Amino acid sequence: MSTTDLLIELGTEELPPLALPVLARAFADGLREQLKTNGIGFETLDSFAAPRRLALLIHGIQTRQPDQETLRRGPAVSAAFDAAGQPTKALLGFARSCGVEVAALGREETDKGSWLVYRSVTPGRETAHLVPELTEAALAALPIPKRMRWGDRSEEFVRPVQWVCLLLGAEPIAGSVLGVTAGAATRGHRFHHPDPIVIQHAADYAAILREQGQVEPSFEQRRERIREQVTALAQANGLRARIDPALLDEVTALVEWPQALLCTFDARFLDIPPEVLIETMQRNQKYFPVEDANGALQARFIVVANIASHDPDQVRAGNERVIRPRFADAAFFWSQDLKQPLAEFAPRLETVVFQDKLGTQAAKCARVARLGRELAPLLGIAPALVERAAALSKCDLMTAMVFEFPGLQGIMGRYYAERAGEDPGVSAAMEDQYRPRFAGDDLPTSPCGRALALADRLDTLVGIFGIGLRPTGTKDPYALRRASIAVLRLLIETPLDLDLRDLLTRAAAGFPAGLLAAETVETVLSYMLERLHGYYSERVVAVDTVEAVIHTGVTNPWDLDRRIAAVTQFRRLPAADTLAAANKRIRNILLKADAADLTDAPFNPAVLVEVAEQRLAERIEELSARIAPLAQSRDYVAMLETLAELREDVDAFFNEVMVMADDAALRRNRLQLLRALSALFLRVADISRLQ
């Protein structure tokens, strides 16, 4: 079957920049699935995405859909003919449903008998005839929250469609997509080459756009070109560019033919905290800030224009003119906020509702302060310090700067606390309380910040769960999943040797009686421990290892982490599989045993009669004494390595001893012996859960 290249290009008005990479990936995945469903083979698929276009270039695609053979099974031969050999009603009905005579039916022999069947072949369609409908199906499946219509059309898409280019090899494909008639022409840069450009062959698409249209259609290559231009321009001027990955993606989605320019701003604005200037440049203007070799922000920035101007100074001046009033506004907010100390903003928190049933931000700060005082001794810091930090923790939300730049909460709190002469630990806690802000972010570095970060999140988790607002599906308006992971990371990675149930109980005590549901603490605890599966999956820890440890009932995340590390190491030992299987066998035996045979009394060595069970009992007593100090020091690796010595004794026991003996006393004693053996391992983990 012959093959060629297929080009599908959808030209639009400017696509949403943040959504562009997602749309491009989804379009490629959708068409790939459509081709698979229709049995059309191909070699590779290249995706292109620019502000005004989504395109796919499929290499080595079959020019015709393969013939499709359909097999329908009818009645069994034994039921298809009567005693006289005439077709039964069942057979006649089957033939009629297939649109053929009985003579046209075939037979199929199976291990279950012989059957009448009808085989039909549906001729494959030309790929060119299928492309428009496959494209429509792929576009319909794109993750577009809100589609729009344009003109008097009924078709909907994320932005109005201006042109469609469909080429199979060198042949244009007839048809339409989203109501737009397909052709063989694309369009270049909106300003440099707005006229149509005819594509002679699908494989020439990217090269023609680059050479004639002054458009770089590849998102990845355009992104790299921007990175190289920005980096080189900064280095040429003895500077270093701050290239935020998210900003780089957004700028890539905004320009088709990137041109980097170095601009300047008034150096007096450097008196404002650098985070404010960076936030303004990156979030509002999509500029790249620059710094010197020591990391100090400079009064310059890099803009990536979407045009190769004959007069770049005009472009530069325009961007410098735009940034000036924004920095002037920031300078005004900064000066206004500094007219009073941070603590003076606290009364305004009484007017801001945290949650309708849980009260204002002021009430939340009071609860966090109370919980922080309790946590302070556990973290080795002064309670008064944490209480002061909690009282000031949300004050910067009331400042003009944070009102204008919400992403700077905490950061501005630190600056304002420092200017007000607060204790350095309190000032650092203003920013530290929000760490980690996202996956992989740094943890709080100040002790006061750790206490505040824990207290604030624990209060939120207990409060929101307590009034019945548990996250459901993708809805998590209070970011409880993120808060849970943050608390677990704080306890595990700092590390902090604290019990999670105890922390949640302390947090719940700060709410008015009767406000929270009775099972709030256990509900939140279960939810948070469940998050450990995701936490450890990112660290490539086996799911059953995590399960084995969580089922011990331990609720200290740092201790759980040490156990998980120990079980992971234990699984590399030669005895691991055998002992895991033995523990699984023990669990099953104990589950099936009669309740009357299971008592809390320890096993009685005097009742043991078999050499193997006597030997196992001696070893259990011996190893119990040896692991006691290891358990005290929580050296779980050494505990499991010690218990691995039981392998031969456990094997011998199961080979030579009948646990469920007819003699009741003997049976009960052996069950108690197995319970004692299982209890040794349960001091670290339930290894019976290891696969």
C-alpha positions as CSV (number, residue, x, y, z in Angstrom):
1,M,0.0,0.0,0.0
2,S,1.4,3.4,-1.0
3,T,2.2,6.0,1.6
4,T,2.9,9.8,1.6
5,D,2.8,12.8,4.0
6,L,-0.3,14.5,5.3
7,L,-0.6,18.1,6.3
8,I,-3.4,19.4,8.4
9,E,-3.3,23.1,9.4
10,L,-6.0,25.1,11.2
11,G,-5.4,28.9,10.9
12,T,-7.1,31.0,13.6
13,E,-7.2,34.3,15.3
14,E,-4.7,34.5,18.2
15,L,-5.1,31.4,20.4
16,P,-5.0,31.6,24.2
17,P,-1.3,31.6,25.0
18,L,-1.5,29.5,28.3
19,A,-3.7,26.9,26.5
20,L,-1.7,26.6,23.3
21,P,0.7,23.8,24.3
22,V,-2.2,21.8,25.8
23,L,-4.3,22.3,22.7
24,A,-1.4,21.2,20.5
25,R,-0.8,18.0,22.4
26,A,-4.5,17.2,22.6
27,F,-4.9,17.7,18.8
28,A,-2.0,15.4,18.0
29,D,-3.3,12.8,20.4
30,G,-6.8,13.1,19.1
31,L,-5.8,12.6,15.4
32,R,-3.5,9.8,16.3
33,E,-6.4,8.0,18.0
34,Q,-8.7,8.7,15.0
35,L,-6.2,7.2,12.6
36,K,-5.8,4.1,14.8
37,T,-9.6,3.7,15.1
38,N,-9.9,3.9,11.3
39,G,-7.1,1.5,10.7
40,I,-4.9,4.0,8.9
41,G,-1.2,3.4,9.5
42,F,1.5,6.0,9.6
43,E,5.2,6.3,10.6
44,T,5.6,9.5,12.6
45,L,3.6,12.6,13.6
46,D,5.0,16.1,14.0
47,S,3.0,18.7,15.9
48,F,3.2,22.5,15.2
49,A,1.7,25.3,17.3
50,A,2.0,29.0,17.0
51,P,-0.3,31.9,18.0
52,R,-2.3,31.7,14.8
53,R,-2.2,28.1,13.9
54,L,-2.4,24.4,15.0
55,A,-0.9,22.0,12.5
56,L,0.0,18.3,12.2
57,L,2.4,16.7,9.7
58,I,1.9,13.0,9.5
59,H,4.8,11.1,7.7
60,G,4.4,7.9,5.9
61,I,0.6,7.7,6.1
62,Q,-1.3,5.1,4.1
63,T,-3.2,6.7,1.2
64,R,-6.0,4.3,1.5
65,Q,-7.8,2.7,4.5
66,P,-7.4,-1.1,4.5
67,D,-10.4,-3.3,3.7
68,Q,-12.3,-4.2,6.7
69,E,-13.5,-7.9,7.1
70,T,-16.5,-8.4,9.3
71,L,-17.5,-11.8,10.8
72,R,-21.0,-12.4,12.1
73,R,-21.7,-15.7,13.8
74,G,-25.2,-17.2,13.4
75,P,-26.8,-20.3,15.0
76,A,-24.9,-23.5,15.7
77,V,-25.1,-26.0,12.8
78,S,-27.1,-28.3,15.2
79,A,-29.8,-25.7,15.5
80,A,-29.6,-24.4,11.9
81,F,-31.2,-27.4,10.1
82,D,-34.2,-29.6,11.0
83,A,-34.3,-33.4,10.8
84,A,-35.0,-33.2,7.1
85,G,-32.0,-30.9,6.5
86,Q,-34.0,-27.8,5.9
87,P,-33.0,-24.4,7.3
88,T,-34.7,-23.6,10.6
89,K,-36.4,-20.3,11.3
90,A,-33.3,-19.3,13.3
91,L,-31.1,-19.8,10.2
92,L,-33.4,-18.1,7.8
93,G,-33.7,-15.1,10.1
94,F,-29.9,-14.8,10.4
95,A,-29.4,-15.0,6.6
96,R,-32.2,-12.4,6.1
97,S,-30.5,-10.1,8.7
98,C,-27.3,-10.4,6.7
99,G,-29.0,-9.6,3.4
100,V,-28.0,-12.9,1.8
101,E,-29.3,-16.3,0.9
102,V,-28.5,-19.3,3.1
103,A,-26.2,-20.7,0.5
104,A,-23.9,-17.6,0.9
105,L,-23.2,-18.4,4.6
106,G,-20.0,-20.2,5.6
107,R,-19.1,-22.4,8.5
108,E,-16.7,-22.0,11.4
109,E,-15.3,-24.8,13.4
110,T,-14.5,-24.1,17.1
111,D,-13.7,-26.1,20.1
112,K,-17.3,-25.6,21.1
113,G,-18.8,-26.9,17.9
114,S,-19.6,-25.8,14.3
115,W,-21.4,-22.5,13.6
116,L,-22.9,-20.8,10.5
117,V,-21.2,-17.5,9.9
118,Y,-21.4,-14.6,7.4
119,R,-18.2,-12.9,6.2
120,S,-18.3,-9.6,4.5
121,V,-15.6,-7.2,3.3
122,T,-16.1,-3.5,3.5
123,P,-13.7,-1.8,1.0
124,G,-11.4,0.7,2.6
125,R,-12.0,4.4,1.8
126,E,-9.4,6.8,0.4
127,T,-7.5,8.6,3.2
128,A,-8.2,11.9,1.5
129,H,-11.9,11.4,1.8
130,L,-11.6,10.6,5.5
131,V,-9.2,13.5,6.6
132,P,-11.9,16.2,7.0
133,E,-14.1,14.1,9.3
134,L,-11.1,12.8,11.3
135,T,-9.9,16.3,11.8
136,E,-13.3,17.5,12.9
137,A,-13.5,14.6,15.4
138,A,-10.1,15.4,16.8
139,L,-10.9,19.1,17.2
140,A,-14.2,18.3,18.9
141,A,-12.4,16.4,21.6
142,L,-10.0,19.2,22.5
143,P,-10.1,20.4,26.1
144,I,-11.8,23.8,25.5
145,P,-13.8,24.9,28.5
146,K,-15.7,27.6,26.6
147,R,-16.1,27.6,22.8
148,M,-17.1,30.6,20.7
149,R,-19.0,31.3,17.5
150,W,-18.1,33.9,15.0
151,G,-20.1,35.8,12.3
152,D,-23.3,34.0,11.4
153,R,-21.8,30.5,11.7
154,S,-23.0,27.7,13.9
155,E,-19.5,26.1,14.2
156,E,-17.7,26.6,17.5
157,F,-14.0,26.7,18.4
158,V,-11.7,28.4,20.9
159,R,-11.1,31.2,18.4
160,P,-12.5,32.1,14.9
161,V,-11.0,29.9,12.2
162,Q,-9.6,31.9,9.2
163,W,-8.2,29.2,6.9
164,V,-7.7,25.5,6.6
165,C,-4.9,23.8,4.7
166,L,-5.2,20.1,3.9
167,L,-2.6,18.4,1.7
168,L,-2.0,14.7,1.0
169,G,1.4,14.7,-0.5
170,A,1.2,17.3,-3.3
171,E,-2.6,16.9,-3.7
172,P,-5.0,19.3,-2.0
173,I,-7.8,17.6,-0.1
174,A,-11.3,18.7,-0.9
175,G,-13.7,19.3,2.0
176,S,-14.2,21.6,4.9
177,V,-13.3,21.8,8.6
178,L,-15.5,23.8,11.0
179,G,-17.3,25.3,8.1
180,V,-14.1,26.6,6.3
181,T,-13.3,25.2,2.9
182,A,-9.9,23.6,2.8
183,G,-7.2,24.6,0.4
184,A,-3.5,24.3,-0.3
185,A,-2.5,27.7,1.1
186,T,-1.2,28.8,4.5
187,R,-0.5,32.3,5.7
188,G,2.7,33.8,7.0
189,H,3.4,36.3,9.7
190,R,0.5,38.7,10.2
191,F,2.7,41.7,9.4
192,H,5.7,40.4,7.5
193,H,3.8,38.1,5.1
194,P,0.0,38.3,5.5
195,D,-0.8,37.0,2.0
196,P,-1.5,33.3,1.3
197,I,1.4,31.0,0.6
198,V,0.7,28.0,-1.5
199,I,2.3,24.8,-0.1
200,Q,3.5,22.5,-3.0
201,H,4.0,19.4,-0.9
202,A,3.0,18.6,2.7
203,A,6.6,17.8,3.7
204,D,7.6,21.4,2.7
205,Y,5.3,23.0,5.3
206,A,7.7,24.1,8.0
207,A,10.5,25.1,5.7
208,I,8.2,27.3,3.6
209,L,6.8,29.0,6.6
210,R,10.3,29.8,7.9
211,E,11.7,31.0,4.6
212,Q,8.8,32.8,3.1
213,G,6.3,33.5,5.9
214,Q,8.7,34.5,8.7
215,V,7.0,32.1,11.0
216,E,8.6,29.5,13.2
217,P,5.8,26.9,13.4
218,S,7.5,24.5,15.9
219,F,6.7,25.4,19.5
220,E,9.8,23.7,20.7
221,Q,12.2,25.3,18.3
222,R,10.6,28.7,18.8
223,R,11.0,28.3,22.5
224,E,14.6,27.4,22.2
225,R,15.2,30.3,19.8
226,I,13.8,32.7,22.4
227,R,15.9,31.1,25.2
228,E,19.1,31.5,23.0
229,Q,18.3,35.1,22.0
230,V,17.5,36.2,25.6
231,T,20.6,34.5,27.0
232,A,23.0,35.7,24.4
233,L,21.6,39.3,24.6
234,A,22.1,39.4,28.3
235,Q,25.6,37.9,28.2
236,A,26.7,40.4,25.5
237,N,25.9,43.2,28.0
238,G,27.6,41.5,31.0
239,L,24.2,40.5,32.5
240,R,22.3,37.3,33.3
241,A,18.7,36.8,32.3
242,R,16.1,35.4,34.7
243,I,14.2,32.9,32.5
244,D,11.2,31.6,34.3
245,P,10.0,28.3,32.5
246,A,6.3,29.3,32.7
247,L,7.0,32.8,31.3
248,L,9.2,31.3,28.5
249,D,6.3,29.0,27.5
250,E,3.8,31.9,27.5
251,V,6.1,34.2,25.4
252,T,6.6,31.3,23.0
253,A,2.9,31.1,22.6
254,L,2.6,34.9,22.0
255,V,5.1,35.3,19.1
256,E,5.7,33.7,15.7
257,W,9.0,35.3,14.8
258,P,10.8,36.2,18.0
259,Q,13.2,39.2,18.2
260,A,14.8,39.9,21.6
261,L,15.5,43.5,22.6
262,L,17.3,44.9,25.7
263,C,15.5,47.8,27.3
264,T,16.1,50.0,30.4
265,F,14.0,51.6,33.2
266,D,14.7,54.4,35.7
267,A,17.2,53.1,38.3
268,R,15.3,54.8,41.1
269,F,12.7,52.1,41.0
270,L,15.3,49.6,42.3
271,D,14.5,51.0,45.7
272,I,11.3,48.9,45.5
273,P,11.7,45.3,46.6
274,P,13.0,43.4,43.6
275,E,10.2,40.8,43.8
276,V,7.7,43.6,43.0
277,L,9.6,44.6,39.9
278,I,10.0,41.0,38.8
279,E,6.4,40.3,39.3
280,T,5.4,43.3,37.2
281,M,7.8,42.5,34.4
282,Q,7.0,38.8,34.3
283,R,3.3,38.6,35.0
284,N,2.0,41.9,33.6
285,Q,4.4,42.7,30.7
286,K,5.9,39.3,29.8
287,Y,9.4,40.7,30.1
288,F,12.6,38.9,31.2
289,P,14.3,40.6,34.1
290,V,18.1,40.7,34.1
291,E,20.6,40.7,37.0
292,D,24.3,41.0,37.5
293,A,26.7,38.2,38.3
294,N,25.9,38.5,42.0
295,G,22.1,38.0,41.4
296,A,21.2,41.7,42.0
297,L,18.4,43.0,39.8
298,Q,19.4,45.6,37.3
299,A,17.5,48.5,35.8
300,R,17.1,46.7,32.5
301,F,14.9,44.0,31.0
302,I,14.5,42.0,27.8
303,V,11.4,42.1,25.7
304,V,10.7,39.5,22.9
305,A,9.0,41.3,20.1
306,N,6.9,39.5,17.4
307,I,8.3,41.6,14.6
308,A,11.7,42.2,13.0
309,S,11.4,46.0,13.0
310,H,13.4,48.3,10.7
311,D,13.5,50.7,13.7
312,P,14.0,48.6,16.8
313,D,14.6,51.7,18.9
314,Q,10.9,52.6,18.4
315,V,9.9,49.1,19.7
316,R,12.3,49.5,22.6
317,A,11.0,53.0,23.5
318,G,7.4,51.8,23.4
319,N,8.1,49.0,25.9
320,E,10.1,51.3,28.2
321,R,7.2,53.7,28.1
322,V,4.7,51.0,29.1
323,I,6.6,49.7,32.1
324,R,7.2,53.2,33.6
325,P,3.7,53.9,35.0
326,R,3.4,50.3,36.3
327,F,6.6,50.8,38.3
328,A,5.4,54.2,39.4
329,D,2.2,52.6,40.8
330,A,4.3,50.0,42.6
331,A,6.4,52.7,44.1
332,F,3.3,54.5,45.3
333,F,1.9,51.3,47.0
334,W,5.2,50.7,48.6
335,S,5.4,54.2,50.1
336,Q,1.8,54.1,51.2
337,D,2.1,50.8,53.0
338,L,5.2,51.9,54.9
339,K,3.4,54.8,56.5
340,Q,2.2,52.4,59.2
341,P,3.7,49.3,60.8
342,L,2.5,45.9,59.7
343,A,0.6,45.3,63.0
344,E,-1.6,48.3,62.2
345,F,-3.3,46.3,59.4
346,A,-4.5,43.6,61.8
347,P,-7.9,45.2,62.7
348,R,-8.9,45.1,59.0
349,L,-8.7,41.3,59.1
350,E,-12.0,41.4,61.1
351,T,-13.7,42.5,57.9
352,V,-12.4,39.7,55.7
353,V,-14.2,36.3,55.9
354,F,-12.0,33.2,55.7
355,Q,-15.0,30.9,55.5
356,D,-18.6,31.6,56.4
357,K,-18.8,29.0,59.2
358,L,-15.2,29.3,60.3
359,G,-15.2,33.1,60.7
360,T,-12.9,35.9,59.7
361,Q,-9.2,36.0,58.9
362,A,-8.7,37.5,62.3
363,A,-10.4,34.5,63.9
364,K,-8.2,32.2,61.9
365,C,-5.1,34.0,63.0
366,A,-6.2,33.7,66.7
367,R,-6.6,29.9,66.2
368,V,-3.3,29.6,64.5
369,A,-1.6,31.6,67.3
370,R,-3.1,29.2,69.9
371,L,-2.0,26.2,68.0
372,G,1.4,27.7,67.4
373,R,2.0,28.2,71.1
374,E,1.4,24.5,71.6
375,L,3.7,23.5,68.8
376,A,6.5,25.9,69.8
377,P,8.0,23.7,72.6
378,L,7.8,20.7,70.3
379,L,9.9,22.6,67.7
380,G,12.3,24.1,70.3
381,I,11.2,27.7,69.9
382,A,9.7,30.4,72.1
383,P,5.9,30.3,72.2
384,A,5.7,34.1,72.2
385,L,7.6,34.3,69.0
386,V,5.2,32.0,67.2
387,E,2.2,33.8,68.7
388,R,3.5,37.1,67.4
389,A,4.2,35.7,63.9
390,A,0.7,34.3,63.8
391,A,-0.8,37.6,64.8
392,L,1.0,39.3,61.9
393,S,0.7,36.4,59.4
394,K,-2.2,37.7,57.3
395,C,-1.7,41.4,57.8
396,D,0.0,41.9,54.4
397,L,-3.2,40.8,52.8
398,M,-4.6,44.2,53.7
399,T,-1.8,46.2,52.1
400,A,-2.1,48.0,48.8
401,M,0.8,46.1,47.3
402,V,-0.6,42.7,48.0
403,F,-4.1,43.8,46.9
404,E,-2.5,44.7,43.5
405,F,-0.1,41.8,43.4
406,P,-1.7,38.8,45.3
407,G,1.2,36.6,44.3
408,L,3.5,38.6,46.6
409,Q,1.6,37.7,49.9
410,G,4.1,36.6,52.5
411,I,7.0,38.1,50.6
412,M,5.7,41.6,51.2
413,G,4.8,40.6,54.8
414,R,8.5,39.9,55.3
415,Y,9.6,43.3,54.0
416,Y,7.0,45.2,56.0
417,A,7.8,43.2,59.2
418,E,11.5,44.0,58.8
419,R,10.8,47.7,58.2
420,A,8.6,47.6,61.4
421,G,11.5,46.2,63.5
422,E,10.0,42.8,64.2
423,D,12.2,40.0,65.4
424,P,14.1,38.4,62.5
425,G,12.5,35.1,63.2
426,V,9.0,36.7,62.9
427,S,9.9,38.5,59.8
428,A,11.2,35.4,58.1
429,A,8.1,33.5,59.1
430,M,5.9,35.9,57.1
431,E,7.3,34.4,53.9
432,D,8.1,30.9,55.2
433,Q,4.5,30.2,56.2
434,Y,3.6,29.8,52.6
435,R,6.3,27.3,51.8
436,P,6.2,24.9,50.1
437,R,4.0,26.8,47.6
438,F,4.0,24.1,45.0
439,A,5.4,20.6,44.3
440,G,9.1,20.6,44.7
441,D,9.3,24.0,46.3
442,D,11.7,24.6,49.2
443,L,10.5,24.0,52.8
444,P,10.5,26.8,55.5
445,T,14.0,27.4,56.8
446,S,13.2,29.3,60.0
447,P,11.9,27.5,63.1
448,C,9.2,30.1,63.6
449,G,8.2,29.7,59.9
450,R,7.9,25.9,60.3
451,A,5.6,26.3,63.2
452,L,3.5,28.8,61.4
453,A,3.3,26.8,58.2
454,L,2.2,23.7,60.1
455,A,-0.3,25.5,62.3
456,D,-1.9,27.4,59.5
457,R,-2.4,24.3,57.3
458,L,-3.6,22.1,60.1
459,D,-6.2,24.7,61.1
460,T,-7.4,24.9,57.5
461,L,-7.6,21.1,57.0
462,V,-9.4,20.4,60.3
463,G,-11.8,23.4,59.8
464,I,-12.8,22.8,56.2
465,F,-13.1,19.0,56.7
466,G,-15.0,19.6,60.0
467,I,-17.8,21.5,58.3
468,G,-18.2,18.9,55.5
469,L,-16.3,20.5,52.6
470,R,-14.1,17.6,51.7
471,P,-12.5,17.9,48.2
472,T,-14.5,16.0,45.5
473,G,-13.1,15.1,42.1
474,T,-11.2,18.0,40.6
475,K,-12.8,20.5,43.0
476,D,-10.6,21.6,45.8
477,P,-11.2,25.3,46.4
478,Y,-9.3,25.4,49.7
479,A,-6.3,23.5,48.2
480,L,-6.5,20.8,50.8
481,R,-4.6,18.3,48.8
482,R,-1.7,20.7,48.5
483,A,-2.0,21.6,52.2
484,S,-1.8,17.9,53.1
485,I,1.3,17.2,51.0
486,A,2.9,20.4,52.5
487,V,2.3,19.1,56.1
488,L,3.6,15.7,55.2
489,R,6.7,17.1,53.6
490,L,7.4,19.4,56.6
491,L,7.2,16.4,59.0
492,I,9.2,14.0,56.8
493,E,11.8,16.2,55.2
494,T,12.6,18.7,57.9
495,P,12.4,16.3,59.7
496,L,10.0,16.7,62.6
497,D,9.4,13.8,65.0
498,L,5.7,14.6,65.6
499,D,2.5,12.4,65.6
500,L,0.0,13.6,63.0
501,R,-3.1,12.4,65.0
502,D,-1.9,14.5,67.9
503,L,-1.3,17.5,65.8
504,L,-4.8,17.3,64.3
505,T,-6.4,16.8,67.7
506,R,-4.6,19.9,69.0
507,A,-5.9,21.9,65.9
508,A,-9.5,20.7,66.4
509,A,-9.4,21.9,70.0
510,G,-9.2,25.4,68.8
511,F,-12.6,25.5,67.3
512,P,-15.9,26.2,69.2
513,A,-17.5,23.1,70.7
514,G,-20.0,21.5,68.3
515,L,-18.8,23.2,65.2
516,L,-16.8,20.3,63.8
517,A,-18.1,16.9,63.0
518,A,-17.3,14.2,65.6
519,E,-15.0,12.2,63.3
520,T,-13.1,15.1,61.9
521,V,-9.7,14.2,63.2
522,E,-9.9,10.6,62.0
523,T,-11.3,11.7,58.6
524,V,-8.5,14.2,58.0
525,L,-5.9,11.7,59.3
526,S,-7.1,9.1,56.8
527,Y,-7.2,11.6,54.0
528,M,-3.6,12.8,54.7
529,L,-2.1,9.3,55.0
530,E,-3.7,8.4,51.7
531,R,-1.7,11.3,50.1
532,L,1.4,9.3,51.0
533,H,0.8,7.0,48.1
534,G,1.2,9.9,45.7
535,Y,4.2,11.3,47.6
536,Y,6.1,8.0,47.5
537,S,5.1,7.1,43.9
538,E,7.0,10.2,42.8
539,R,10.0,8.8,44.6
540,V,9.6,5.4,42.8
541,V,8.7,3.5,46.0
542,A,6.6,0.4,45.5
543,V,2.9,0.8,46.4
544,D,2.9,-2.4,48.4
545,T,5.9,-1.1,50.5
546,V,3.9,2.0,51.5
547,E,0.8,-0.2,52.2
548,A,2.8,-2.5,54.4
549,V,4.0,0.4,56.6
550,I,0.7,2.4,56.7
551,H,-1.1,-0.7,57.9
552,T,0.9,-0.8,61.1
553,G,-1.3,2.0,62.4
554,V,1.7,4.4,63.0
555,T,0.7,8.0,62.4
556,N,4.0,9.7,62.7
557,P,5.0,10.6,59.1
558,W,8.7,10.9,59.9
559,D,8.7,7.4,61.6
560,L,6.7,6.0,58.7
561,D,9.3,7.3,56.3
562,R,12.1,5.5,58.2
563,R,10.0,2.3,58.1
564,I,9.4,2.7,54.4
565,A,13.1,3.1,53.8
566,A,13.8,0.0,55.9
567,V,11.3,-2.1,54.0
568,T,12.6,-1.0,50.7
569,Q,16.1,-2.1,51.8
570,F,14.8,-5.3,53.3
571,R,13.2,-6.3,50.0
572,R,16.7,-6.6,48.5
573,L,17.6,-9.4,51.0
574,P,17.5,-13.0,49.8
575,A,15.1,-13.9,52.7
576,A,12.6,-11.2,51.9
577,D,10.3,-13.1,49.5
578,T,10.2,-16.2,51.7
579,L,9.4,-14.2,54.9
580,A,6.8,-12.1,53.1
581,A,5.1,-15.3,51.9
582,A,5.3,-16.8,55.3
583,N,3.7,-13.7,56.9
584,K,1.0,-13.8,54.3
585,R,0.4,-17.5,55.2
586,I,0.3,-16.6,58.9
587,R,-2.2,-13.8,58.3
588,N,-4.5,-16.2,56.3
589,I,-4.3,-18.9,59.0
590,L,-5.1,-16.4,61.8
591,L,-8.0,-14.9,59.8
592,K,-9.5,-18.4,59.3
593,A,-8.9,-19.6,62.8
594,D,-11.9,-20.0,65.2
595,A,-12.2,-17.1,67.6
596,A,-12.1,-19.5,70.5
597,D,-8.6,-20.6,69.5
598,L,-7.3,-17.0,69.6
599,T,-6.6,-15.6,73.0
600,D,-4.4,-12.7,74.3
601,A,-2.3,-15.2,76.3
602,P,1.3,-15.7,75.1
603,F,2.3,-19.1,73.8
604,N,3.5,-21.7,76.3
605,P,6.9,-23.2,75.5
606,A,6.0,-26.2,77.6
607,V,3.2,-27.2,75.2
608,L,5.5,-27.3,72.2
609,V,6.3,-30.8,71.1
610,E,7.9,-30.7,67.6
611,V,11.6,-29.8,67.3
612,A,10.8,-27.2,64.6
613,E,8.3,-25.3,66.7
614,Q,10.6,-25.5,69.8
615,R,13.4,-24.1,67.7
616,L,11.2,-21.3,66.3
617,A,10.0,-20.4,69.8
618,E,13.6,-20.2,71.0
619,R,14.5,-18.0,68.1
620,I,11.5,-15.7,68.6
621,E,12.5,-15.2,72.3
622,E,16.1,-14.6,71.3
623,L,15.4,-12.1,68.5
624,S,12.8,-10.3,70.6
625,A,15.5,-9.4,73.1
626,R,17.9,-8.4,70.3
627,I,15.5,-6.1,68.5
628,A,14.2,-4.4,71.6
629,P,17.0,-1.8,71.8
630,L,16.8,-1.4,68.0
631,A,13.1,-0.6,68.3
632,Q,13.9,1.9,71.0
633,S,16.3,3.7,68.7
634,R,13.9,3.2,65.8
635,D,16.7,1.5,63.7
636,Y,14.2,-0.3,61.5
637,V,16.8,-1.4,58.9
638,A,18.7,-3.3,61.6
639,M,15.5,-4.8,63.0
640,L,14.5,-6.2,59.6
641,E,18.0,-7.5,58.9
642,T,17.9,-9.2,62.3
643,L,14.5,-10.8,61.6
644,A,15.7,-12.0,58.3
645,E,17.7,-14.6,60.2
646,L,14.4,-16.4,60.9
647,R,14.1,-17.6,57.4
648,E,15.3,-21.2,57.9
649,D,13.4,-21.6,61.1
650,V,10.1,-20.4,59.6
651,D,10.6,-22.7,56.6
652,A,11.2,-25.6,58.9
653,F,8.2,-24.8,61.0
654,F,5.8,-24.8,58.1
655,N,7.4,-27.9,56.6
656,E,7.2,-30.0,59.7
657,V,4.4,-28.7,62.0
658,M,0.7,-29.0,61.5
659,V,-0.7,-25.7,62.9
660,M,-4.3,-26.7,62.9
661,A,-3.8,-29.8,65.0
662,D,-6.8,-31.8,66.3
663,D,-5.6,-31.3,69.9
664,A,-7.2,-28.0,71.0
665,A,-4.4,-27.0,73.4
666,L,-1.7,-27.8,70.8
667,R,-3.6,-25.9,68.1
668,R,-4.1,-22.8,70.3
669,N,-0.5,-22.7,71.3
670,R,0.8,-22.9,67.8
671,L,-1.6,-20.1,66.7
672,Q,-0.2,-18.0,69.6
673,L,3.3,-18.8,68.4
674,L,2.5,-17.5,64.9
675,R,0.9,-14.4,66.4
676,A,4.1,-13.8,68.3
677,L,6.1,-14.2,65.1
678,S,3.9,-11.9,63.2
679,A,4.1,-9.3,66.0
680,L,7.9,-9.2,65.6
681,F,7.6,-8.0,62.0
682,L,4.7,-5.7,62.7
683,R,7.0,-3.7,64.9
684,V,8.3,-2.4,61.6
685,A,5.7,-3.2,58.9
686,D,3.1,-5.7,57.8
687,I,5.3,-7.5,55.3
688,S,2.5,-9.9,54.5
689,R,1.3,-7.2,52.1
690,L,4.4,-7.3,50.0
691,Q,3.8,-8.8,46.6
